[in-house]
Amino acid sequence: MRKLYLLLTVFTAFTTVQAQVSNEEKTSQAFRHLDISLTAGTTGIGFDLATPIVSDLVQLRAGFDIMPRWEKKMHFDIQSFDADGNVVSQKFDRLSSLMYDVTGYKVDANIDMIGKPTYWNVKLLVDVFPFRNKHWHFTAGFYWGPSKIAEAYNTTEDAPSLFAVGMYNHLYQNAWNNYNGIYTPLYELNEDTDIMLDGEIRDKLLQYGRMGIHVGDYVRDIYDADGNLIHHEGEPYRMEPDENSMVRATAKVNSFKPYLGFGYGGRLIKGNDNYHVSFDCGLLFWGGTPDCVTHDGTNLTKDVRNISGKVGTYVDLMSDFKVFPVLNLRLTKKIF
């Protein structure tokens, strides 16, 4: 019995020592070296730092990515609309001529907008290497950055045309008010003298309609904050310049974006463990279909259809990507 007790005591002591040694080995492996990587791909260009945690088969990565601000020009057509919101494009030339006669400003038939990406992210990722050769890895973590990922705005060259459109629509609204019995002078000199639109000009304004950019058609009925129907399904969406004679749109997603992916890598130089190359492939979960909202609050990805030209192509592309595909190249150097 005493021998059995002594044997159990020796076995317990041995296993305790082994566990302590194993824990010391794991602790010595954690944070025992540091890698720095340059990255390039669909999330932009950037860098990250990586170090093993727990063991060499698990590493923690933290870094930063930014998309270069390249620009893409997009075209819109300015058209005229009747009182019911229907496009009356054949009247644009006469409308433009009237605007020039009244104000001295010429309205071009086309407006150019500049679109560009604006996103950047910090990232925190954990790589797990399931195989001892460490070629393959699986990754989980998150990216975080501003919710705005892209923007579009009119070019400087088209600012005079947009100013003229805004001025023309102000005159049209004044003419419409007075025609419908809403007394609205253009300007009040004093208590007894008002400046009103000339009757002939007023009639031409009402005949030619409003000016705006026909972006697409409403995909559903649109209601205001009080629940009043303001646009019918199928009605043309007419974008007009804001009070600063600008037209703008902004694309937004969630700021916090979980990431899942995998990758494959190896030595960049044969026989040299200081340099590695790898590829990462995965998905950023950015919150479903991005919102693309114009300056007047219209969501192009959810409220509008039949958007023509390059703008329609980009909006359709954003609508199709409920998640963001990630494909990045990493060039890594071991620091210590």
Disulfide bonds with the S-S distance in Angstrom:
none
